[in-house]
Amino acid sequence: GNEKKTASVAKERLQIILAHERAGRGTATPDYLPALQEELMAVIAKYIHIDRDSLKVQLDKHDQYDVLELNITLPEKVNARR
């Protein structure tokens, strides 16, 4: 069998890291971050059912880049919404 079908894989965190070059902004959290989190939640909900607490969005500063880290804790059993 395929090991990727096990329940332990379903518990793994899906991490999507998007980096973009910083354009002279300060260290404040961007105003768009809450709206971005809401839109990401809506897109993810089209495919799988997850609780709002399962989605964490964090913005970190690394040298000349801002790194947007998205962590999604997947449910035990993923129910496709297609």
CNS distance restraints for C-alpha pairs under 8 A (distance, minus, plus):
assign (resid   2 and name CA) (resid   6 and name CA) 7.96 0.50 0.50
assign (resid   4 and name CA) (resid   9 and name CA) 5.94 0.50 0.50
assign (resid   5 and name CA) (resid   9 and name CA) 6.79 0.50 0.50
assign (resid   5 and name CA) (resid  10 and name CA) 7.82 0.50 0.50
assign (resid   6 and name CA) (resid  10 and name CA) 6.99 0.50 0.50
assign (resid   7 and name CA) (resid  11 and name CA) 6.67 0.50 0.50
assign (resid   7 and name CA) (resid  76 and name CA) 6.21 0.50 0.50
assign (resid   7 and name CA) (resid  77 and name CA) 7.46 0.50 0.50
assign (resid   8 and name CA) (resid  12 and name CA) 6.75 0.50 0.50
assign (resid  10 and name CA) (resid  74 and name CA) 5.92 0.50 0.50
assign (resid  10 and name CA) (resid  75 and name CA) 6.50 0.50 0.50
assign (resid  10 and name CA) (resid  76 and name CA) 5.56 0.50 0.50
assign (resid  10 and name CA) (resid  77 and name CA) 6.81 0.50 0.50
assign (resid  10 and name CA) (resid  78 and name CA) 7.37 0.50 0.50
assign (resid  11 and name CA) (resid  73 and name CA) 6.64 0.50 0.50
assign (resid  11 and name CA) (resid  74 and name CA) 5.70 0.50 0.50
assign (resid  11 and name CA) (resid  75 and name CA) 6.53 0.50 0.50
assign (resid  11 and name CA) (resid  76 and name CA) 6.11 0.50 0.50
assign (resid  12 and name CA) (resid  73 and name CA) 6.85 0.50 0.50
assign (resid  12 and name CA) (resid  74 and name CA) 6.92 0.50 0.50
assign (resid  13 and name CA) (resid  71 and name CA) 6.26 0.50 0.50
assign (resid  13 and name CA) (resid  72 and name CA) 5.63 0.50 0.50
assign (resid  13 and name CA) (resid  73 and name CA) 5.07 0.50 0.50
assign (resid  13 and name CA) (resid  74 and name CA) 6.60 0.50 0.50
assign (resid  14 and name CA) (resid  70 and name CA) 7.84 0.50 0.50
assign (resid  14 and name CA) (resid  71 and name CA) 5.82 0.50 0.50
assign (resid  14 and name CA) (resid  72 and name CA) 5.33 0.50 0.50
assign (resid  14 and name CA) (resid  73 and name CA) 6.85 0.50 0.50
assign (resid  14 and name CA) (resid  74 and name CA) 7.52 0.50 0.50
assign (resid  15 and name CA) (resid  69 and name CA) 6.85 0.50 0.50
assign (resid  15 and name CA) (resid  70 and name CA) 5.54 0.50 0.50
assign (resid  15 and name CA) (resid  71 and name CA) 4.94 0.50 0.50
assign (resid  15 and name CA) (resid  72 and name CA) 6.79 0.50 0.50
assign (resid  16 and name CA) (resid  69 and name CA) 6.06 0.50 0.50
assign (resid  16 and name CA) (resid  70 and name CA) 5.29 0.50 0.50
assign (resid  16 and name CA) (resid  71 and name CA) 7.01 0.50 0.50
assign (resid  17 and name CA) (resid  67 and name CA) 6.65 0.50 0.50
assign (resid  17 and name CA) (resid  68 and name CA) 5.75 0.50 0.50
assign (resid  17 and name CA) (resid  69 and name CA) 4.82 0.50 0.50
assign (resid  17 and name CA) (resid  70 and name CA) 6.46 0.50 0.50
assign (resid  18 and name CA) (resid  67 and name CA) 5.93 0.50 0.50
assign (resid  18 and name CA) (resid  68 and name CA) 5.26 0.50 0.50
assign (resid  18 and name CA) (resid  69 and name CA) 6.74 0.50 0.50
assign (resid  19 and name CA) (resid  65 and name CA) 6.46 0.50 0.50
assign (resid  19 and name CA) (resid  66 and name CA) 5.86 0.50 0.50
assign (resid  19 and name CA) (resid  67 and name CA) 4.62 0.50 0.50
assign (resid  19 and name CA) (resid  68 and name CA) 6.23 0.50 0.50
assign (resid  20 and name CA) (resid  65 and name CA) 5.89 0.50 0.50
assign (resid  20 and name CA) (resid  66 and name CA) 5.93 0.50 0.50
assign (resid  20 and name CA) (resid  67 and name CA) 6.93 0.50 0.50
assign (resid  21 and name CA) (resid  64 and name CA) 6.36 0.50 0.50
assign (resid  21 and name CA) (resid  65 and name CA) 4.79 0.50 0.50
assign (resid  21 and name CA) (resid  66 and name CA) 6.54 0.50 0.50
assign (resid  22 and name CA) (resid  64 and name CA) 5.85 0.50 0.50
assign (resid  22 and name CA) (resid  65 and name CA) 5.13 0.50 0.50
assign (resid  22 and name CA) (resid  66 and name CA) 5.93 0.50 0.50
assign (resid  29 and name CA) (resid  33 and name CA) 7.33 0.50 0.50
assign (resid  29 and name CA) (resid  59 and name CA) 7.50 0.50 0.50
assign (resid  32 and name CA) (resid  36 and name CA) 5.99 0.50 0.50
assign (resid  33 and name CA) (resid  37 and name CA) 6.18 0.50 0.50
assign (resid  34 and name CA) (resid  38 and name CA) 6.36 0.50 0.50
assign (resid  35 and name CA) (resid  39 and name CA) 6.25 0.50 0.50
assign (resid  36 and name CA) (resid  40 and name CA) 6.09 0.50 0.50
assign (resid  37 and name CA) (resid  41 and name CA) 6.16 0.50 0.50
assign (resid  37 and name CA) (resid  57 and name CA) 6.64 0.50 0.50
assign (resid  38 and name CA) (resid  42 and name CA) 6.33 0.50 0.50
assign (resid  39 and name CA) (resid  43 and name CA) 6.31 0.50 0.50
assign (resid  40 and name CA) (resid  44 and name CA) 6.14 0.50 0.50
assign (resid  41 and name CA) (resid  45 and name CA) 6.02 0.50 0.50
assign (resid  41 and name CA) (resid  52 and name CA) 7.47 0.50 0.50
assign (resid  41 and name CA) (resid  55 and name CA) 7.39 0.50 0.50
assign (resid  42 and name CA) (resid  46 and name CA) 6.65 0.50 0.50
assign (resid  43 and name CA) (resid  47 and name CA) 7.47 0.50 0.50
assign (resid  44 and name CA) (resid  48 and name CA) 6.22 0.50 0.50
assign (resid  44 and name CA) (resid  49 and name CA) 7.80 0.50 0.50
assign (resid  45 and name CA) (resid  49 and name CA) 5.46 0.50 0.50
assign (resid  45 and name CA) (resid  50 and name CA) 6.79 0.50 0.50
assign (resid  45 and name CA) (resid  81 and name CA) 7.90 0.50 0.50
assign (resid  46 and name CA) (resid  81 and name CA) 6.02 0.50 0.50
assign (resid  46 and name CA) (resid  82 and name CA) 7.52 0.50 0.50
assign (resid  47 and name CA) (resid  79 and name CA) 7.96 0.50 0.50
assign (resid  47 and name CA) (resid  80 and name CA) 5.43 0.50 0.50
assign (resid  47 and name CA) (resid  81 and name CA) 4.74 0.50 0.50
assign (resid  47 and name CA) (resid  82 and name CA) 6.38 0.50 0.50
assign (resid  48 and name CA) (resid  78 and name CA) 6.29 0.50 0.50
assign (resid  48 and name CA) (resid  79 and name CA) 5.59 0.50 0.50
assign (resid  48 and name CA) (resid  80 and name CA) 5.11 0.50 0.50
assign (resid  48 and name CA) (resid  81 and name CA) 5.73 0.50 0.50
assign (resid  49 and name CA) (resid  75 and name CA) 7.98 0.50 0.50
assign (resid  49 and name CA) (resid  78 and name CA) 7.34 0.50 0.50
assign (resid  49 and name CA) (resid  79 and name CA) 6.49 0.50 0.50
assign (resid  49 and name CA) (resid  80 and name CA) 7.69 0.50 0.50
assign (resid  49 and name CA) (resid  81 and name CA) 7.66 0.50 0.50
assign (resid  50 and name CA) (resid  54 and name CA) 6.36 0.50 0.50
assign (resid  50 and name CA) (resid  73 and name CA) 7.98 0.50 0.50
assign (resid  50 and name CA) (resid  74 and name CA) 6.86 0.50 0.50
assign (resid  50 and name CA) (resid  75 and name CA) 6.70 0.50 0.50
assign (resid  51 and name CA) (resid  55 and name CA) 7.49 0.50 0.50
assign (resid  54 and name CA) (resid  71 and name CA) 7.79 0.50 0.50
assign (resid  54 and name CA) (resid  72 and name CA) 5.51 0.50 0.50
assign (resid  54 and name CA) (resid  73 and name CA) 5.01 0.50 0.50
assign (resid  54 and name CA) (resid  74 and name CA) 7.31 0.50 0.50
assign (resid  55 and name CA) (resid  70 and name CA) 7.20 0.50 0.50
assign (resid  55 and name CA) (resid  71 and name CA) 5.83 0.50 0.50
assign (resid  55 and name CA) (resid  72 and name CA) 4.73 0.50 0.50
assign (resid  55 and name CA) (resid  73 and name CA) 6.74 0.50 0.50
assign (resid  56 and name CA) (resid  70 and name CA) 5.83 0.50 0.50
assign (resid  56 and name CA) (resid  71 and name CA) 5.12 0.50 0.50
assign (resid  56 and name CA) (resid  72 and name CA) 6.54 0.50 0.50
assign (resid  57 and name CA) (resid  68 and name CA) 7.08 0.50 0.50
assign (resid  57 and name CA) (resid  69 and name CA) 5.77 0.50 0.50
assign (resid  57 and name CA) (resid  70 and name CA) 4.71 0.50 0.50
assign (resid  57 and name CA) (resid  71 and name CA) 6.51 0.50 0.50
assign (resid  58 and name CA) (resid  68 and name CA) 5.86 0.50 0.50
assign (resid  58 and name CA) (resid  69 and name CA) 5.21 0.50 0.50
assign (resid  58 and name CA) (resid  70 and name CA) 6.61 0.50 0.50
assign (resid  59 and name CA) (resid  66 and name CA) 6.69 0.50 0.50
assign (resid  59 and name CA) (resid  67 and name CA) 5.67 0.50 0.50
assign (resid  59 and name CA) (resid  68 and name CA) 4.61 0.50 0.50
assign (resid  59 and name CA) (resid  69 and name CA) 6.25 0.50 0.50
assign (resid  60 and name CA) (resid  66 and name CA) 5.81 0.50 0.50
assign (resid  60 and name CA) (resid  67 and name CA) 5.15 0.50 0.50
assign (resid  60 and name CA) (resid  68 and name CA) 6.51 0.50 0.50
assign (resid  60 and name CA) (resid  69 and name CA) 7.71 0.50 0.50
assign (resid  61 and name CA) (resid  65 and name CA) 6.10 0.50 0.50
assign (resid  61 and name CA) (resid  66 and name CA) 4.74 0.50 0.50
assign (resid  61 and name CA) (resid  67 and name CA) 6.17 0.50 0.50
assign (resid  62 and name CA) (resid  66 and name CA) 6.12 0.50 0.50
assign (resid  62 and name CA) (resid  67 and name CA) 6.96 0.50 0.50
assign (resid  74 and name CA) (resid  78 and name CA) 7.16 0.50 0.50
